[in-house]
Structure formats: structure tokens, C-alpha cells
Amino acid sequence: QRKWLKLFAVRGMSTRPEGGGKGNVQADLEASLNVGKALRGNPLVSKAARVKNRTPNPQQITAEQILREAQERQSDDLVRGPSRQRIVDEEELQEYRVRKRKEYEDTIRRQRQNIGVWIKYAIWEATQQEFRRARSVFERALQIEYRNVSLWLKYLEVEMKNKFINHARNLFDRVVLLLPRVDQFWYKYAYMEELLGNFAGARTVYDRWMEWEPEDQAWLQYIKFEERCGEIDRARAVFHKYVECRPSSASFWRLCKFEQRQGRVDSARASFEKAIEVLDDEEIDEKFYVRFAQFEEKQREIDRARAIYKAALDKLPKGQAEELYRLYVAFEKQRGERDMIEDVVMNKRRFQYEEALKENVRSYDVWFDYIRLEEACGNIERIREVYERAVAATPPVAEKRYWRRYIYLWINYGFFEELTVGDPDRARAVYEAATKLVPHKKFSFGKLWQMYAEFEVRQMRLDTARKIMGKAIALCGKEKIFSFYADLEMRLGNVDRCRKIYAKHVEVHPGNPKSWLAFIELEESLGEIERARRLCELAIEEDMETPEMIWKRYIDLEIANDEIDRARALWERLLERTQHVRVFSAFADFEAKDAKNVENARAVLRKGVAVMKQEQKNEERSMLLEHWLALEREVGNNEQVLELESKQAKKVKKRRKDEDGIWEEYVDFVFPDDGPQKNLKILEMAQAWKRRKLAQT
């Protein structure tokens, strides 16, 4: 029958009408079973014939309907509930009790560790007013698992509910000895004694509990109990034991609030002070200091509140005192003077700089701002401390671009020790440490050596300054070092030393025209013209990137001494080396303005135009013609101006192919002197046609 039911559920086959009712289900099943038996019993019907007809039955039943009916029948049984037995006499009652006890005992025998069954058994016995039997069941359960809190609570509940006070006290005494760390038993024990009006007994319970040093809430319950009893002194004594047993900022704050409620200001202040003495700095948080300061402010002790704020700001880490800073600023704005407010603002800025340096200790701009702030305050020791911290943050990489800002920390440190503090020994130590720290083999700083030498000069230690500069030349060898050293010796009137310095300069940097120019200017300033000429001759023989600077200085030297022929000879020598358009222009200006010889100027320009024409430098040739025209307008007559205007080039746009075969436009110059250029476009087109023909053949 179960097999056929499964078959109908899967295939959806039934004789029930669609949407059918519950009454015909059993009849449908029996009819289906009978049909199946008939088919199986008929030998004339083969298996193949049985399964050929798969047409669904017009009356269907689904698995959903079967499950729904089963659920409805089950819910009907639940609604009716278990049957109740009506007991009419003592004999039936005893039979009922015996039967229930047997059921419970059998269940316990099978499930001995199931404490829930024990609790139900004991509570049932209590409902039957069999309290001795109930206690016996509870005791048997405790022998199995005496650490079960729920079991003890139910046991205690039964005793207290039925007003067996002494039994409950005995149970409480037992459980607090066995499980002293379970606070729930202590709470209930003390609460029961308080409800019974036995305050002495409740106090004894609390005292026994406090010997185990429980959590904060237990102490607070004891204190509230004493307050309810009106025993303020006892509550205060409990509070003091509490802060001794569990010292923390929270416990001391509770004690302070208690004293404030009682109106004992001195005791509250003493509690605050004792907390600061007893607790470590890490255990006292920002809120405790704020409460202490607000307490003093409430008592109109402004100086005390200010001292508390300052002490807290010194002790607490900067990142944990943001609210404290804000309240301190508000306090000073309300209560303080101008100096106090400025001090608060300074502290706030210090905090901001410290936070920025925590993120990046090598932020040298922040260090400079921090140092300026401390210098404005004027505390020498604090300024030195900040300088030492700043110079300790050396750049991580030995590259000059990372050291440029850093080295000025050392220079400013030296200035501070020398000029502000007036301690030359410390300043000298600072400069010495800085020069040792810089990796001179990779790079150096001429500014540092210069400041060090100037410091020694101000201290009238010239020999030391010379040694420093000699060391700088050996390690650094920059142009600034030579210039500064030479200028220093010149100010001291040591000309021979200056010559030696410049000689070393041109020896170290022979290709640098500035070193030669400085040497030449020195000799010229001393009136040593021949020495200057020899230096110029040596310099123009050197291979350097910008020799025109030396040539110009040499020519200017001769012009300044009215040596026009020598200057003209130099221009001729220069034209032999280079035929640059600017050389021709400058030579012509020299002839026209310095030598006052316009014909020579025209000859120079004429030569230059011819050279540019020969070399097919059309743009340079146009520049020379424009320069010549400007010169003629200045010193010539109208005929010459008109003649040159007729020779000026005209700009024309042309097209050509670049290396990639792309046409591009460019500007070319057409000169009237070169003759007419006609039909250029036709010639270009003819050449292009010829190239195409050749390519086709």
C-alpha cells in the first residue's frame, strides 16, 4: 500500500476528482490497490502490456494534497491536547503520584546527566507539597553536577517561594562557598536579607563577598546598600576599600562624585590628588584631568584649574589630548590674561607640528616653522632641543637634492648659537659637526663652508678661517669657494694671496671662462694691464664652451686703455677663428662707434655679406644687411640708405619635402643682387614631370 501511494504521489495518478475532498482518499487507494492486484494476478497480461498505457487518470491527486492532509490531522491531535485525568479520591491520587514518580525515575535512569529532567522532577514534587522529596531530588542532582548555576537557582527559588528562609540561608551559605565567583548568588543572598529587614545579615553577606575582591559593580551595590540604610560613613569606608582594591581612574572618579554629593569639597579634592599620586600616568586618561579641572573651576579655584590643565598637557601624549587642548583654550579665553592665551595658542601650534612630524619626520619645512615658533617664545633650552631633533633627521639618500633644505638647519643652528645665545664655542661645534656630516666625496655645499669661514673671521681667527677655506677648496672646489676666499683676502689687503687663489682657480677650472675673467678683473683693478693681457692670451688658447666671453673681455680691456689698433687686431684674429654673423656686427659697431671709422665699418659689413653669400647663409646675410641699414641710418646719408634699402632681402614662402616625404612650408630670402628669379614654379613643375616619366620607364 505504501508503494502504491508513493507511485501515485510521483506520477500524480488518482481517482479523486480535481480539487477533491478528504473523504474519498481511502476509497481511492483501496480501488487502486485492487486494480493493481488484478493486473498482477492475471497471467494473460504481460509486463509490456501493463506499461504501454501511460494515459493519466482523469481524477488526479498530488503529493501536496497528501502532505497537507497529514499536517491537518496532526494539528487536530495537538489542539485536542493530552487527556486529563480526574482524581476523585486519595487512592487515585497516590496511584497518580506513584506513576509519575516511576516515569521520572525511569527517565533519570536513562538520562542521568540531563539536569533539566532533575529540575522538572523536583519542581513537580514541590507542587505536590512533597518538599522533603523535592529537596532529596535536588540533592541527588547536585551530587551529579554541583557547578550547574541553573540547578542551584531553581533549588533556591523553590525554598524562597515556599518561605523556607532558613533552608534558603543554608543553601546560600553552601553555594557561595562552592561557587564564590558567581556574583548572582551573592546578589540574591544580600537582596533576600535586605527584603527580610536583616540589614546586619546583608552587611555580613556583602563583607564576605568583598573578601573575594569582585568586580566594580559588586562594590557599587554594597555602597548603594549602605546609602539606602543611611550609613554614609560606612559607605565612605567601603568606597575607600574599593579604590584600594581596584585602583583606577573610574573608581577614583566615583569616589569624588560621592564626596561631592555629600558636600565634602576637601575630601573630593583629596581623592583627585590621591588618584594622581597612586595611579601611573598611563592609567589616568584625558577625561579624569578634565573632570578635575572642571571641579576646581566650579569651586572658583582658577589657578588650581590652570595648573591641572598644564600638568595634564605635559603628561598626556599629544594624540590623546585634543579635547583637553580645546577645553584649555576655552578656559584661558574665559578666565586667563593675554599672556596665558598666547601660551595656549603656542601649545596648540606645537601640538600641530608634532603631529605633522609624526607623519613625516623629514619634513624640513615643518621643522623650520617649529623652530621659528620656539624662537618667538624665547626658551633657549627648548629651541636647542628642537634644533637637535631637526638635525638628527638626516636625509635617507646621499643625493644633493634631498640635502638642500636640510643643510640650512645646520646653518641656522650655528647663527642661533652665535648671534642669539652668544656662545661661539657651541656655534663652532655646530659648524664642525655639519662639515663632517656632509658626504663631500659625492657633493658638498659652498654655503656651509662660507658661513663657517665668516664665523671664524667674526671671531678674529683669520688663520682658522684660512684653514677652513683651504679645506673647502680641497673637498669642494666650487667657484663660489674661490670667489669668496679671494674676496676675503682682498678685503684683508692680501693681494699676493688673491693671485694664488685665482691661479689655483684657473688651474682647477681651466675650461670655465668665469675663473679667467675674475683673475683678469683682479689684475686690471690693480693696474697690471700687461698681466691682464697675458692672462687673456692664455685664456683664449684654452678649450672652453664660451670663448666669446674671453674675447669680448680682452677687446674691452684694450678699448678701455685706448688701444684701438690692438683691439682691431684682436677683431681680425677673432674673424680668422670664426665668421659668425654677430662677430661681423660687433666688429662693425666697434669701427663705427669706438674707432670712429665708418668706412672700415662698411668694409667689415661688406666682407661679411660677401662671406654669407658665398656660404649661402641667407638668413645671416639678411641680418647683416638689416644691421648695415640701421648703421647707415645712424651715421650715413640718404643715398646710402636708399641703396641699402634696395638690397634688403624679401621673405617668401616655399614648399619642400622632408625626410619622410611630407611637404612642408619654409621661409626663404630673395635678394635683388642675385638677379631675377622668374618662372620658378614652372621649372619645379617641369622637373617633377621629368621625375615621374623616368619612374614610369
Secondary structure, 3 states (H helix, E strand, C coil): CHHHHHHHHHHCCCCCCCCCCCCCHHHHHHHHHHHHHHHHHCCCCCHHHHHHCCCCCCCCCCHHHHHHHHHHHHHHHHHHCCCCCCCCCHHHHHHHHHHHHHHHHHHHHHCCCCHHHHHHHHHHHHHCCCHHHHHHHHHHHHHHCCCCHHHHHHHHHHHHHCCCHHHHHHHHHHHHHHCCCCHHHHHHHHHHHHHCCCHHHHHHHHHHHHCCCCCHHHHHHHHHHHHHCCCHHHHHHHHHHHHHHCCCHHHHHHHHHHHHHCCCHHHHHHHHHHHHHHCCCCCCCHHHHHHHHHHHHHCCCHHHHHHHHHHHHHHCCHHHCHHHHHHHHHHHHHHCCHHHHHHHHHHHHHHHHHHHHHHCCCCHHHHHHHHHHHHHHCCHHHHHHHHHHHHHCCCCCCCHHHHHHHHHHHHHHHHHHHHHHCCHHHHHHHHHHHHHHCCCCCCCCHHHHHHHHHHHHHCCCHHHHHHHHHHHHHHCCCHHHHHHHHHHHHHCCCHHHHHHHHHHHHHHCCCCHHHHHHHHHHHHHCCCHHHHHHHHHHHHHCCCCCCHHHHHHHHHHHHHCCCHHHHHHHHHHHHHHCCCHHHHHHHHHHHHHHCCCHHHHHHHHHHHHHHHHHCCCHHHHHHHHHHHHHHHHHHCCHHHHHHHHHHCCEEEEEEEECCCCCEEEEEEEECHHHCCCCCHHHHHHHHHHHHHHHHHC
